[in-house]
C-alpha cells in the first residue's frame, strides 16, 4: 500500500506542477505578445469552455476503457507535445485556436487523476495536498526562470511536468500487470483500522464496506439515469450553484493575480514567490480541514472559507502593495485548502455511493469550468476598465452571491452523513 500511496503522491505533484508552471504567468505571456485584457479573458474563457466538453468526452472513454490508465498517459503526452508547439504561435487567432486544442487534451487530466485516486482506495485529502505543494514549487521555479530567461520557459516546464506524470502512471501500469500474473502475486498481510478513523465507512448489518464511486460502468443508459437522480437531488444542486460563485474566481485568480501584484510594485520573480507561499499554505489547511470540520462541522467550515474569500478579494480591490499581498499569503491557504476538499466531501455526504463519480464530474463541469469561463471573460473586461483592482472587486461581489445562496438553502446547517455509522466497526486494508 505504501508504494501505491507514493505513486499517487508523485502523480499529484507532477500534474499540478504543470498547472503551476504555466497558468500563473500565462496572462503575462499573452500580454508580452501584445494581447489586451479583453483578448486574454476571451482566450482563457474559450479554452475553459472546451474543457467542459473535453471532460465529458474523455471521461466517457476513461470509464469504458479496459485500460483506463493508458488513456491518462495518452492525454499527458499529447498535452506536453502540443504545449511546445504553442511557442511558435504569435498571432492572436492562431494562438487562441492552439490554446483551445491544448485544453481539449489537458483539462480532463486532473479529474481523471482524482478518479484513479478514489478507485485505488487512497485517502483523497492526504494525497490532494501534495498537488498544492507541487503547484506551489512550480510557480516559484517558473517565476524565477521567467525572470532570468524569459516568459517562454513556462511552456517547456509545463511539458516536462506532464511527461513525468505520464512516467509515474506507466510505472503504475507495470505494477498492475505484475499483480495480475498469478505467478508474481505477492502475499499480503491484513491489518485492521477502526471505522471511526475513516468517514467513508458504511454499516450494513454485520458487514461493512468502503464507499466508492461507480466510475466504470459502460452502460450509457445507466449513466443517464444517474444524472436524472442527481438533478432530482435539490441539496446537491444547491451545493453546485453556491460553489459556482466561488470556484470560478479561485481558478481565474491564477490568471489575474500577477497583474494585481505587479501593480502593487512587484515583479515577475515575485509572482512566483507569492504563489509558492499561497499555494504552499493550501497544503497545510488541506491537512487541517478534516480536524476543523470535525470540531465545527463540515458545513460551517465551508461557510467560513467562503466568507474569508469575500473579504480577501474585497481587500485586494483596494490595491494593496505587493509586500502586503505577500504578507497575507495564508488567506489563499485558508480558502482553497478548505473548499477544494470539503466541497467534494459535502457532495459525498449528499449523493448515493453509485452516483458519486457522476456527481463529482458534474460538479467540476459546472462549478469549476463553467464558472471559470464567466470569471475569465468578465475579469478580462475589468482588467481593461480599471486594472487588477477592478478584477478583484468583481470577484468579491461574485463570491457574495455564493454565500447568500449557501445560507438561503440552509447548506450551513449540520446534517448526518448519508449512511451514518451506528456503531464502531473495522475495515480491512490489504498491505503489500
C-alpha positions in Angstrom: 0.0 0.0 0.0 2.8 2.4 0.7 4.2 2.1 -2.8 0.8 2.8 -4.3 0.4 5.8 -2.0 3.7 7.3 -3.1 2.8 6.7 -6.7 -0.3 8.8 -6.3 1.6 11.4 -4.4 4.1 11.7 -7.2 1.3 11.9 -9.8 -0.3 14.8 -7.9 2.9 16.7 -7.5 3.9 16.5 -11.2 0.4 17.0 -12.7 -0.3 20.1 -10.5 3.2 21.3 -11.1 2.3 21.5 -14.8 -0.5 23.9 -13.9 1.8 25.9 -11.7 4.4 26.2 -14.4 2.0 27.7 -17.0 -1.1 29.3 -15.7 0.0 31.9 -13.1 2.1 33.6 -15.8 0.1 32.9 -18.9 -1.5 36.3 -18.6 1.9 38.0 -18.6 3.0 35.9 -21.5 -0.1 36.9 -23.6 0.5 40.5 -22.5 4.1 40.3 -23.8 2.7 39.2 -27.2 0.6 42.4 -27.3 -2.8 40.9 -26.3 -5.1 43.3 -24.3 -7.1 42.3 -21.2 -10.2 41.5 -23.2 -8.3 39.2 -25.5 -6.6 37.5 -22.5 -10.0 37.0 -20.9 -11.6 35.6 -24.2 -8.6 33.2 -24.7 -8.8 31.7 -21.2 -12.6 31.7 -21.2 -13.0 29.9 -24.6 -10.3 27.4 -23.6 -12.1 26.6 -20.4 -15.3 26.2 -22.5 -13.5 23.5 -24.4 -12.7 21.9 -21.1 -16.4 21.3 -20.3 -16.8 19.2 -23.5 -13.4 17.6 -23.1 -14.1 16.4 -19.6 -17.2 14.6 -20.7 -15.7 13.2 -23.8 -12.6 11.8 -22.2 -14.4 10.8 -19.0 -16.6 8.5 -21.0 -13.7 7.0 -22.8 -11.9 6.5 -19.4 -15.0 4.9 -17.9 -15.5 2.5 -20.8 -11.8 1.6 -21.4 -10.4 -1.7 -20.1 -7.0 0.2 -19.9 -8.0 3.3 -18.1 -4.6 4.5 -17.0 -3.4 4.4 -20.6 -6.0 7.0 -21.5 -4.4 9.4 -19.0 -0.9 8.6 -20.2 -2.0 9.5 -23.7 -3.5 12.8 -22.6 -0.4 13.7 -20.6 1.9 13.1 -23.5 -0.2 14.9 -26.1 -0.6 17.9 -23.8 3.2 18.0 -23.3 3.9 17.9 -27.1 1.1 20.4 -28.0 2.2 22.9 -25.4 5.7 23.2 -27.0 4.0 23.9 -30.4 2.3 27.0 -28.9 5.7 28.7 -28.7 5.6 29.2 -32.4 2.2 30.9 -32.4 2.4 34.7 -32.0 -0.8 35.9 -33.7 -4.0 36.1 -31.6 -6.2 34.0 -33.8 -3.7 31.1 -34.2 -2.8 31.1 -30.5 -6.4 31.1 -29.5 -7.1 28.0 -31.6 -3.9 26.3 -30.4 -4.7 27.1 -26.7 -8.2 25.7 -27.1 -6.8 22.5 -28.5 -4.4 22.3 -25.6 -7.3 22.4 -23.2 -9.1 19.6 -25.0 -6.3 17.2 -24.0 -5.0 18.8 -20.8 -8.2 19.7 -18.9 -9.6 16.2 -18.2 -6.3 15.0 -16.6 -6.9 16.4 -13.1 -10.4 14.9 -12.8 -9.2 11.5 -14.1 -6.3 11.6 -11.6 -8.9 12.1 -8.9 -10.9 9.2 -10.2 -7.9 6.9 -10.2 -7.0 8.0 -6.6 -10.6 7.3 -5.4 -10.7 4.0 -7.2 -7.4 2.9 -5.6 -8.9 3.5 -2.1 -6.3 6.1 -1.1 -7.1 9.0 1.2 -8.1 11.9 -1.1 -7.3 14.6 1.5 -3.9 13.2 2.2 -2.9 12.9 -1.5 -4.5 16.0 -2.8 -2.5 18.3 -0.6 0.7 17.2 -2.5 -0.9 18.6 -5.6 -0.9 22.0 -3.9 2.8 21.5 -2.9 3.7 20.7 -6.5 1.8 23.7 -7.7 3.5 26.0 -5.2 7.0 24.8 -6.0 6.4 25.0 -9.8 5.1 28.6 -9.6 8.2 29.6 -7.7 10.5 27.9 -10.2 8.7 29.3 -13.2 8.7 32.8 -11.8 12.5 32.7 -11.2 13.2 31.1 -14.6 10.9 33.5 -16.4 12.7 36.5 -14.8 16.1 35.1 -15.8 15.4 33.6 -19.3 12.0 35.0 -20.4 8.4 34.0 -20.2 8.7 31.4 -22.9 10.1 28.9 -20.3 6.6 28.3 -18.8 5.8 26.0 -21.8 8.8 23.6 -21.5 8.2 23.5 -17.8 4.5 22.5 -18.4 5.6 19.8 -20.9 8.3 18.3 -18.7 5.9 18.1 -15.7 3.3 16.1 -17.8 6.0 13.9 -19.2 6.9 13.0 -15.6 3.2 12.4 -14.8 3.0 10.0 -17.7 6.1 8.2 -16.5 4.5 7.7 -13.0 1.3 6.4 -14.4 3.3 4.0 -16.7 5.0 2.7 -13.6 1.6 2.1 -12.0 0.5 0.2 -15.2 3.6 -2.1 -15.0 2.9 -2.7 -11.3 -0.8 -3.6 -12.1 0.3 -6.0 -14.8 2.7 -7.8 -12.3 -0.2 -8.2 -9.8 -2.4 -9.7 -12.5 0.1 -12.5 -13.0 -0.8 -15.4 -10.7 2.9 -16.4 -10.5 4.0 -13.0 -9.4 1.4 -12.0 -6.8 3.0 -11.2 -3.5 1.3 -12.4 -0.3 -0.3 -9.6 1.5 -0.9 -9.2 5.2 -4.1 -7.9 6.8 -4.3 -5.1 9.3 -7.4 -3.5 10.9 -8.3 0.1 11.4 -11.3 1.4 13.4 -14.0 2.8 11.3 -14.4 5.9 13.3 -10.9 7.0 12.0 -12.3 6.8 8.4 -15.5 8.7 7.5 -16.0 6.7 4.3 -17.4 3.5 6.1 -21.0 2.4 6.0 -22.6 -0.2 8.2 -24.7 -2.8 6.5 -25.9 -5.3 9.1 -22.9 -7.3 10.2 -20.9 -6.3 7.2 -19.0 -3.2 6.3 -17.6 -1.7 3.1 -15.8 1.4 1.9 -17.9 3.7 -0.1 -16.5 4.0 -3.6 -18.0 5.7 -6.7 -19.1 3.6 -9.6 -16.9 5.1 -12.3 -16.5 2.2 -14.5 -20.0 1.3 -15.8 -20.1 1.0 -19.6 -23.8 1.4 -19.9 -24.8 4.8 -21.2 -28.5 4.3 -20.3 -27.5 3.7 -16.7 -25.3 6.8 -16.5 -28.2 8.9 -17.8 -30.4 7.5 -15.0 -27.7 8.6 -12.5 -27.8 12.2 -13.9 -31.6 12.2 -13.6 -31.3 11.1 -10.0 -28.7 13.9 -9.3 -30.9 16.5 -10.9 -33.7 15.5 -8.5 -31.4 15.9 -5.5 -32.2 19.5 -4.5 -29.5 19.7 -1.9 -26.9 18.6 -4.4 -28.0 21.2 -6.9 -27.8 23.9 -4.2 -24.2 22.9 -3.4 -23.3 23.1 -7.1 -24.9 26.5 -7.5 -23.3 28.0 -4.4 -19.9 26.6 -5.4 -20.4 28.1 -8.9 -19.9 31.6 -7.4 -16.7 30.6 -5.5 -14.7 28.1 -7.5 -14.5 30.2 -10.7 -12.9 33.1 -9.0 -10.3 30.9 -7.4 -9.3 29.5 -10.8 -9.3 32.8 -12.5 -7.2 34.2 -9.7 -4.3 32.2 -11.2 -4.5 34.4 -14.3 -5.1 37.8 -12.9 -3.1 37.8 -9.6 0.1 38.6 -11.4 -1.4 41.9 -12.7 -2.5 42.9 -9.2 0.9 42.0 -7.8 2.8 44.0 -10.4 0.5 47.0 -10.0 1.4 46.9 -6.3 5.1 47.2 -7.1 6.1 43.6 -7.6 7.9 41.8 -10.4 7.7 38.5 -12.3 10.0 36.7 -10.0 7.9 37.9 -7.0 4.8 36.4 -8.6 6.4 33.0 -8.3 7.3 33.6 -4.7 3.8 34.8 -3.9 2.3 31.6 -5.4 4.8 29.5 -3.6 3.6 30.9 -0.3 -0.1 31.0 -1.2 -0.4 27.5 -2.8 2.0 26.1 -0.2 -0.3 27.2 2.6 -3.2 25.3 0.8 -1.5 22.0 1.6 -1.4 22.9 5.3 -5.0 23.8 5.5 -6.0 20.7 3.4 -4.3 18.6 6.1 -6.1 20.6 8.9 -9.5 20.9 7.2 -10.8 17.5 8.4 -9.9 18.3 12.0 -11.6 21.7 11.7 -14.7 20.2 10.2 -14.9 17.6 13.0 -15.0 20.4 15.6 -17.4 22.9 13.9 -19.0 20.7 11.2 -18.1 20.4 7.5 -21.0 22.7 6.5 -19.9 25.6 8.7 -16.3 25.1 7.8 -17.1 25.7 4.1 -19.2 28.8 5.0 -16.3 30.4 6.9 -14.0 29.8 4.0 -16.4 31.4 1.6 -16.8 34.5 3.8 -13.0 34.8 4.0 -12.8 34.6 0.2 -15.3 37.5 0.0 -13.2 39.6 2.4 -9.9 38.7 0.8 -10.9 39.7 -2.7 -12.7 42.8 -1.3 -9.4 43.9 0.3 -7.5 43.0 -2.9 -9.7 45.5 -4.8 -8.3 48.4 -2.7 -4.9 47.9 -4.4 -2.6 46.7 -1.6 1.1 46.8 -2.1 3.0 43.7 -3.2 4.5 43.4 0.2 1.1 43.2 1.9 0.0 40.7 -0.7 3.0 38.5 0.2 2.4 39.0 3.9 -1.2 37.8 3.7 -0.4 34.7 1.6 -2.1 32.4 4.1 -5.6 33.7 3.2 -5.5 31.7 0.0 -4.5 28.7 2.0 -7.5 29.0 4.3 -9.9 29.4 1.4 -8.6 26.9 -1.2 -7.2 24.5 1.3 -10.8 24.1 2.7 -13.1 24.4 -0.2 -11.2 22.3 -2.7 -11.6 19.2 -0.5 -14.6 20.0 1.7 -17.0 20.6 -1.2 -16.1 17.1 -2.5 -16.7 15.7 0.9 -20.0 17.6 1.1 -21.1 16.0 -2.2 -20.0 12.6 -0.8 -22.4 13.2 2.1 -25.3 14.2 -0.2 -25.4 11.7 -3.1 -25.7 8.0 -3.2 -22.4 6.0 -3.5 -23.1 4.8 -7.1 -23.8 8.4 -8.1 -20.6 9.9 -6.6 -18.5 9.6 -9.8 -21.1 11.3 -11.9 -21.8 13.8 -9.1 -18.1 14.9 -8.9 -17.8 15.1 -12.7 -20.9 17.4 -12.9 -19.6 19.5 -10.1 -16.3 20.1 -11.8 -18.0 20.8 -15.1 -20.5 23.4 -13.7 -18.9 24.8 -10.6 -15.3 24.9 -11.8 -15.2 25.0 -15.6 -18.4 26.9 -16.5 -17.9 29.4 -13.7 -14.3 29.9 -14.7 -15.4 30.8 -18.2 -17.5 33.6 -16.9 -14.9 34.8 -14.4 -12.1 34.8 -17.0 -14.1 36.7 -19.5 -15.5 39.3 -17.2 -12.1 39.5 -15.5 -10.5 40.4 -18.8 -13.0 43.2 -19.4 -12.5 44.5 -15.8 -8.7 44.5 -16.4 -9.1 46.8 -19.4 -11.5 49.1 -17.5 -9.6 49.6 -14.2 -6.7 47.2 -13.8 -6.2 44.4 -11.4 -8.1 46.1 -8.5 -11.3 46.2 -10.6 -11.0 42.5 -11.4 -10.9 41.6 -7.7 -13.9 43.9 -6.9 -15.9 41.8 -9.3 -14.5 38.6 -7.7 -15.6 39.8 -4.2 -19.2 40.7 -5.4 -19.4 37.4 -7.2 -18.4 35.4 -4.1 -21.1 37.3 -2.0 -23.8 35.7 -4.3 -22.4 32.3 -3.4 -22.5 33.0 0.3 -26.1 34.2 0.1 -27.2 31.1 -1.8 -25.4 28.9 0.7 -27.3 30.5 3.5 -30.7 30.7 1.8 -30.7 26.9 1.1 -29.6 26.1 4.6 -26.4 24.4 3.5 -24.6 25.7 6.5 -26.8 23.6 8.8 -25.2 20.4 10.2 -26.6 17.2 8.8 -25.9 13.5 9.4 -23.7 11.8 6.9 -25.5 9.6 4.4 -25.1 6.1 5.7 -24.4 7.2 9.2 -22.3 4.8 11.2 -24.4 3.4 14.0 -21.6 1.6 16.0 -17.9 1.1 15.9 -16.7 -1.1 13.1 -13.4 -2.1 11.5 -12.4 -2.1 7.9 -9.8 -4.4 6.3 -6.9 -2.8 4.5 -4.6 -5.0 2.4 -0.9 -4.3 2.9 1.6 -5.2 0.3 
